[in-house]
């Protein structure tokens, strides 16, 4: 007899979803709109989740975390995004949750003992330092360089789009330790450091942006930042390989969040379509309104299964590159389409701050750009999954 496939979350994951929904529900749309307009980091929200132990959900138990993996983290962050906090809420938490993945998998025992417990407690904030303005998605061409100096290194360079750099004490910093032209493969010769975000050597400049303004994005200028051998994550020259244990979980969790934002927007639009009377009947009775919303619902349901599959594959010990990129691609499209259709359903009121769908729309648009563009996700799928010739 064939076994049955169970699509339920199960008691543990359902408990996580319920508790995260309840906790995030204490922070209203008005709270998030205020934080976004004032460009204030939502410390009340962050501390509420830290006090309940949610920051350490994916950190192993021996380092004071819950050790529950990417699936559990995705369930948590989806509930957070769906609460109305959207990407502001998710970005407040998710870097602390997935950002230390390279340390969990590749850091020395001393590094894990020193930095993972305070991360799990929500006391240590870490920013991701990978992207550079003249390298973009071609990570092999980063210029930030770690020059050997005694038993350590001195780092000089610049990083961009560093989330939460203004709150962080540490930076997970990808550098070159061997020039690209001297390496056999383009992605060789890079080293990952967990370095101090030392204000004497790191200048932080905020990047003004169109949405998700409660959580800052920054340029970081690094000048003569000294790091020791104990700050190396994994092996010198193999930093990009270590980074994959942050990159792929990030794409999976972002996919879960995109579905959450889309569902929130769909809830608002559906409620409005039931109540708004035009020409003596609810606008939801019109197929021009109803069918696009039905499409959005079906697309979100499909994307939900994709990120859960990717999380399951990763939690089984696979790198899950194909699954992570597919989930991110489809969820970002579904989430944004739902927000865009919600705005269209509300008509002029969709443009009014009071109804919040404009905020969801702006934050969901980011998902099609970050952490990787839709075009680069497609390139990965074409080359690594379908085996087509490299196009770039």
C-alpha positions as CSV (number, residue, x, y, z in Angstrom):
1,X,0.0,0.0,0.0
2,X,1.4,3.4,-0.9
3,X,2.1,5.8,1.9
4,X,0.2,9.1,2.2
5,X,1.9,12.5,1.8
6,X,1.1,14.8,4.7
7,X,0.8,18.5,3.8
8,X,0.0,19.7,7.3
9,X,2.5,21.7,9.3
10,X,2.3,19.3,12.2
11,X,1.9,20.2,15.9
12,X,5.3,21.8,16.4
13,X,5.3,24.0,13.3
14,X,1.6,24.9,13.9
15,X,2.5,26.0,17.4
16,X,5.2,28.2,16.0
17,X,2.9,29.8,13.5
18,X,0.2,30.4,16.1
19,X,2.6,31.9,18.7
20,X,4.4,34.1,16.1
21,X,1.0,35.3,14.8
22,X,-0.2,36.2,18.3
23,X,3.0,38.0,19.2
24,X,3.3,39.9,15.9
25,X,-0.4,40.7,16.1
26,X,0.3,43.0,19.1
27,X,2.0,45.4,16.7
28,X,-0.6,47.1,14.5
29,X,-0.4,48.5,11.0
30,X,-0.4,52.0,12.6
31,X,2.8,51.0,14.6
32,X,4.5,49.9,11.4
33,X,3.4,52.9,9.4
34,X,4.7,55.2,12.1
35,X,8.1,53.4,12.3
36,X,8.4,53.5,8.6
37,X,7.6,57.2,8.3
38,X,9.9,58.1,11.2
39,X,12.7,55.7,10.0
40,X,12.9,54.3,13.5
41,X,14.2,50.8,14.2
42,X,11.3,48.8,15.8
43,X,13.1,47.9,19.1
44,X,9.8,47.1,20.9
45,X,9.0,44.5,18.3
46,X,12.5,43.1,18.1
47,X,12.8,42.8,21.9
48,X,9.4,41.1,22.2
49,X,10.6,38.3,19.9
50,X,14.0,38.2,21.5
51,X,12.5,37.8,25.0
52,X,10.4,34.8,23.8
53,X,13.5,33.1,22.4
54,X,12.5,33.3,18.7
55,X,15.8,34.8,17.5
56,X,17.6,31.6,18.1
57,X,15.1,29.3,16.3
58,X,17.7,28.0,13.8
59,X,20.7,28.0,16.1
60,X,21.7,24.6,17.6
61,X,20.5,23.9,21.1
62,X,24.1,23.5,22.5
63,X,24.5,27.3,21.7
64,X,21.3,28.3,23.5
65,X,19.1,28.1,20.3
66,X,16.1,25.9,19.5
67,X,17.9,24.0,16.7
68,X,14.7,23.8,14.6
69,X,16.0,24.5,11.1
70,X,15.0,26.5,8.1
71,X,11.5,25.1,7.9
72,X,10.6,26.4,11.3
73,X,12.3,29.7,10.7
74,X,10.3,30.1,7.5
75,X,7.0,29.4,9.3
76,X,8.0,32.0,11.9
77,X,8.9,34.7,9.4
78,X,6.0,34.1,7.2
79,X,3.7,34.7,10.1
80,X,5.6,37.8,11.0
81,X,5.3,39.2,7.4
82,X,1.6,38.3,7.2
83,X,0.9,40.2,10.4
84,X,1.0,43.6,8.6
85,X,4.6,44.3,9.5
86,X,5.6,43.0,6.0
87,X,9.3,43.4,5.2
88,X,10.0,45.9,8.0
89,X,9.0,43.3,10.5
90,X,10.7,40.4,8.8
91,X,13.9,42.3,8.2
92,X,14.1,43.2,11.8
93,X,14.4,39.6,12.7
94,X,15.6,37.5,9.7
95,X,19.3,38.5,9.5
96,X,19.8,37.4,13.1
97,X,18.1,34.1,12.2
98,X,19.8,33.1,8.9
99,X,22.8,35.4,8.8
100,X,24.8,33.3,11.2
101,X,24.3,30.1,9.2
102,X,27.9,30.2,7.9
103,X,29.2,30.4,11.5
104,X,26.9,27.5,12.5
105,X,28.2,25.3,9.7
106,X,31.8,26.5,9.3
107,X,32.9,28.5,12.2
108,X,35.5,27.2,14.7
109,X,34.1,25.9,18.0
110,X,35.6,28.9,19.8
111,X,33.7,31.2,17.4
112,X,30.5,29.3,17.9
113,X,30.8,29.3,21.7
114,X,31.5,33.0,21.8
115,X,29.0,34.4,19.3
116,X,26.1,32.1,18.8
117,X,24.6,32.2,22.3
118,X,24.4,36.1,22.4
119,X,22.9,35.9,18.9
120,X,20.3,33.4,20.0
121,X,19.4,35.7,23.0
122,X,19.0,38.6,20.6
123,X,21.9,40.5,22.2
124,X,24.3,40.4,19.3
125,X,23.4,42.0,15.9
126,X,25.3,41.0,12.8
127,X,25.2,42.7,9.4
128,X,25.9,41.0,6.1
129,X,28.8,42.5,4.1
130,X,28.8,40.9,0.7
131,X,27.5,43.2,-2.0
132,X,29.6,45.9,-3.6
133,X,28.4,48.7,-5.9
134,X,30.8,48.0,-8.7
135,X,30.5,44.1,-8.5
136,X,26.7,43.7,-8.1
137,X,25.6,40.1,-8.4
138,X,29.0,39.1,-9.8
139,X,30.4,38.3,-6.4
140,X,33.7,37.1,-7.9
141,X,34.6,40.7,-8.7
142,X,34.4,42.2,-5.2
143,X,37.4,44.5,-4.4
144,X,37.3,44.6,-0.6
145,X,40.7,43.0,0.2
146,X,42.2,41.4,3.3
147,X,45.9,41.9,3.2
148,X,48.0,39.5,5.4
149,X,49.6,41.3,8.3
150,X,51.5,39.2,10.9
151,X,49.2,36.4,12.0
152,X,46.1,38.4,10.9
153,X,44.8,40.6,8.1
154,X,44.1,44.3,7.5
155,X,40.9,44.9,5.5
156,X,40.1,47.8,3.2
157,X,37.1,48.3,0.9
158,X,33.4,49.2,0.7
159,X,30.2,47.3,1.0
160,X,26.6,48.3,0.1
161,X,23.1,47.4,1.1
162,X,24.2,46.4,4.6
163,X,21.0,45.8,6.5
164,X,20.9,46.9,10.2
165,X,24.6,48.0,10.1
166,X,23.5,50.9,12.4
167,X,22.4,48.3,15.1
168,X,25.1,45.7,14.5
169,X,28.3,45.0,16.5
170,X,29.7,42.5,14.0
171,X,29.8,42.2,10.2
172,X,29.9,38.9,8.3
173,X,32.4,40.2,5.7
174,X,33.4,38.6,2.4
175,X,36.7,39.8,1.1
176,X,39.3,38.8,-1.4
177,X,42.5,37.4,0.0
178,X,43.8,36.4,-3.5
179,X,43.3,38.6,-6.6
180,X,40.7,37.1,-9.0
181,X,43.2,36.9,-11.9
182,X,45.4,34.7,-9.8
183,X,42.7,32.1,-9.0
184,X,41.9,29.0,-11.0
185,X,38.2,29.6,-10.5
186,X,36.5,33.1,-10.2
187,X,34.9,32.3,-6.9
188,X,38.1,31.0,-5.3
189,X,40.4,33.2,-3.3
190,X,37.7,34.8,-1.1
191,X,37.7,34.7,2.6
192,X,34.8,35.2,5.0
193,X,35.4,37.0,8.3
194,X,33.2,37.6,11.4
195,X,34.7,41.0,12.1
196,X,34.0,43.9,14.5
197,X,32.0,46.7,13.0
198,X,34.5,49.0,14.6
199,X,33.4,52.7,14.2
200,X,37.1,53.7,14.2
201,X,37.6,51.8,11.0
202,X,34.1,51.5,9.6
203,X,32.1,54.5,8.4
204,X,28.4,53.8,8.0
205,X,26.2,55.9,5.6
206,X,22.5,55.2,5.3
207,X,21.1,54.7,1.8
208,X,17.7,56.6,1.4
209,X,15.2,54.3,-0.2
210,X,11.6,54.2,-1.3
211,X,10.3,51.6,1.1
212,X,11.1,49.4,4.2
213,X,12.4,52.4,6.0
214,X,12.0,51.2,9.6
215,X,15.0,49.0,8.9
216,X,18.1,50.8,7.6
217,X,20.2,49.9,4.6
218,X,23.7,51.3,4.4
219,X,27.0,51.7,2.7
220,X,30.0,50.6,4.9
221,X,33.4,52.1,4.2
222,X,36.2,50.0,5.7
223,X,39.6,51.5,6.3
224,X,42.4,49.5,7.9
225,X,40.1,47.1,9.8
226,X,42.3,44.6,11.6
227,X,41.1,41.0,12.0
228,X,42.8,38.0,13.6
229,X,42.9,34.4,12.4
230,X,40.2,33.6,15.0
231,X,37.8,35.8,12.9
232,X,38.0,33.6,9.8
233,X,34.8,31.6,9.1
234,X,35.9,28.3,7.6
235,X,39.0,28.3,5.6
236,X,41.0,31.1,4.0
237,X,40.3,31.3,0.3
238,X,37.0,29.3,0.5
239,X,34.7,32.0,1.9
240,X,32.2,31.8,-0.9
241,X,31.5,28.2,-0.2
242,X,30.9,29.0,3.4
243,X,28.6,31.9,2.5
244,X,26.2,29.5,0.7
245,X,25.0,28.4,4.1
246,X,23.6,31.9,4.6
247,X,22.6,32.7,1.0
248,X,20.3,29.7,0.3
249,X,18.5,29.8,3.6
250,X,18.0,33.5,3.0
251,X,16.3,32.9,-0.3
252,X,14.0,30.3,1.3
253,X,13.0,32.5,4.1
254,X,12.5,35.5,1.8
255,X,10.2,33.3,-0.2
256,X,8.2,32.5,2.9
257,X,8.0,36.1,3.7
258,X,6.8,37.1,0.2
259,X,3.9,34.6,0.5
260,X,3.1,36.1,3.9
261,X,3.0,39.7,2.6
262,X,0.9,38.6,-0.4
263,X,-1.6,36.9,1.8
264,X,-2.0,39.9,4.0
265,X,-2.6,42.1,1.0
266,X,-5.1,39.6,-0.3
267,X,-7.0,39.5,3.0
268,X,-7.3,43.3,2.9
269,X,-8.4,43.3,-0.8
270,X,-10.9,40.5,-0.3
271,X,-12.5,42.2,2.7
272,X,-12.8,45.5,0.8
273,X,-14.3,43.8,-2.3
274,X,-17.0,42.3,-0.1
275,X,-17.9,45.6,1.5
276,X,-17.4,48.2,-1.2
277,X,-20.7,48.9,-3.0
278,X,-20.7,50.4,-6.5
279,X,-23.6,50.3,-8.8
280,X,-25.7,48.7,-6.0
281,X,-23.6,45.6,-5.5
282,X,-20.3,44.6,-3.9
283,X,-17.4,45.1,-6.3
284,X,-16.3,41.5,-5.5
285,X,-19.3,40.3,-7.5
286,X,-17.6,41.5,-10.6
287,X,-15.3,39.0,-12.3
288,X,-12.9,41.8,-13.2
289,X,-12.2,42.0,-9.5
290,X,-12.9,38.4,-8.4
291,X,-10.8,36.5,-11.0
292,X,-7.5,38.4,-10.4
293,X,-7.9,37.9,-6.7
294,X,-8.6,34.2,-7.3
295,X,-5.4,34.0,-9.4
296,X,-3.4,35.6,-6.7
297,X,-4.7,33.2,-4.1
298,X,-3.8,30.2,-6.3
299,X,-0.3,31.6,-7.1
300,X,0.4,32.2,-3.4
301,X,-0.7,28.6,-2.5
302,X,1.7,27.2,-5.1
303,X,4.6,29.4,-3.9
304,X,3.9,28.3,-0.4
305,X,4.5,24.7,-1.3
306,X,7.7,25.6,-3.2
307,X,9.4,27.3,-0.2
308,X,8.4,24.5,2.1
309,X,9.9,22.0,-0.3
310,X,13.1,24.0,-0.5
311,X,13.3,24.3,3.3
312,X,12.7,20.5,3.7
313,X,15.5,19.7,1.2
314,X,17.9,22.1,3.0
315,X,17.1,20.7,6.4
316,X,17.8,17.2,5.1
317,X,21.4,18.3,4.5
318,X,21.3,19.3,0.9
319,X,22.6,22.7,-0.3
320,X,19.2,23.2,-2.0
321,X,20.4,25.7,-4.6
322,X,17.9,24.9,-7.3
323,X,15.0,24.6,-4.8
324,X,15.9,27.9,-3.1
325,X,16.1,29.9,-6.3
326,X,12.9,28.4,-7.7
327,X,11.0,29.2,-4.5
328,X,12.4,32.8,-4.3
329,X,11.6,33.4,-8.0
330,X,8.0,32.2,-7.8
331,X,7.2,33.6,-4.4
332,X,8.5,37.0,-5.2
333,X,6.3,37.2,-8.2
334,X,3.2,35.9,-6.4
335,X,3.7,38.1,-3.4
336,X,4.1,41.3,-5.5
337,X,1.2,40.4,-7.8
338,X,-1.1,40.0,-4.8
339,X,0.0,43.4,-3.4
340,X,-0.4,45.0,-6.8
341,X,-3.9,43.5,-7.3
342,X,-4.9,44.6,-3.8
343,X,-3.9,48.1,-4.6
344,X,-5.9,47.9,-7.8
345,X,-8.9,46.5,-6.0
346,X,-9.0,49.4,-3.5
347,X,-8.7,51.9,-6.4
348,X,-7.8,55.4,-5.2
349,X,-7.9,54.2,-1.6
350,X,-5.1,51.8,-2.4
351,X,-2.9,54.9,-2.7
352,X,-3.9,56.2,0.7
353,X,-1.6,55.4,3.6
354,X,-4.5,54.7,5.8
355,X,-5.3,51.4,4.1
356,X,-1.7,50.2,4.2
357,X,-1.7,48.2,0.9
358,X,0.6,50.8,-0.6
359,X,3.1,50.0,2.1
360,X,2.8,46.3,1.4
361,X,3.2,46.9,-2.3
362,X,6.4,48.9,-1.9
363,X,7.9,46.3,0.5
364,X,6.9,43.4,-1.7
365,X,8.5,45.0,-4.7
366,X,11.9,44.7,-2.9
367,X,11.5,40.9,-3.0
368,X,11.9,40.9,-6.8
369,X,15.3,42.6,-6.3
370,X,16.7,41.0,-3.2
371,X,18.6,39.0,-2.1
372,X,19.1,38.3,-5.8
373,X,17.3,39.6,-8.8
374,X,14.7,37.5,-10.6
375,X,16.9,37.5,-13.7
376,X,19.8,35.9,-11.7
377,X,17.5,33.4,-10.2
378,X,16.5,32.4,-13.7
379,X,20.1,32.2,-14.8
380,X,20.8,29.8,-11.9
381,X,17.8,27.6,-12.8
382,X,18.7,27.6,-16.5
383,X,22.4,26.7,-15.9
384,X,22.4,24.6,-12.7
385,X,19.0,22.9,-13.0
386,X,18.4,22.6,-16.7
387,X,22.1,22.3,-17.7
388,X,21.9,25.0,-20.4
389,X,25.0,26.9,-21.4
390,X,26.1,29.8,-19.3
391,X,24.7,33.1,-20.7
392,X,26.8,35.6,-18.7
